[in-house]
Amino acid sequence: MRRSDREIMDRRAIDDIIRRSRVCRLGLCHGGLPYIVPMCFGYDGAHLYLHAAAQGRKIDILGSNNLACFEFDILHEVTPSDRPCGWGMKYESVVGFGTAELIRDPGSREQALGWIMRQYGVPEEPFSEASLDRTLIIRVTIQEITGKACL
């Protein structure tokens, strides 16, 4: 990281940023072309859980390349300046890398959906069999993660 003074090294602080985030941007790559998509997510400290339809571009890409990156950012505030190039931004962010896999087992999907619901403060209730049947879960196992803050 170029600005080491902004690096967050405490994993608890990184986890806190993730837990306060509302959107996870998932980055994938296919045929040399990057693909990024904002998604709702759940987080258990070691994995990200993202729900998806059973078919689509993400699923197609993961069939040939399971490497993934992800990004979270919060607390956006522009900081104006009298100088044109002196403007800045207040934020906290997390970037990481991992491997993605599709979770098809109904029990594992139900657990993952529970993590997603908890992320958004939704009370846990049983999921219908129909909901579980039409939902596919992408689980990203986190291999590397960094945080940055400019406050």
C-alpha angles and dihedrals in degrees: 000000000000095000102048089174088070097046118116110214100169108097091207089059090049090050089050092055090051092049091051092048122098100193132045116200108213117203123201134167131217127176091349093305120116120227124192128182133178112234144176110247150180127218132202099178095265104041141037118220119206125178122221142167115267091252135037146090096300091053092047092051094047089055090068104024123027097181112116141178127198139194137197128184134179143168099046115189128154113226109208125212139191088238118074093227094038097080117113146172134242112218148130120223143178127203125184147162133221148134123280129214134178116245110211102161109107094222093050091045090053091052091048092050087053089058090049093050091048091052089063097038094249114155112249115252130161115277119233118248089240091056092049091047094055097040125086121192125215111205116197114199105211114232102165131015135174135179134208133189133190106182 
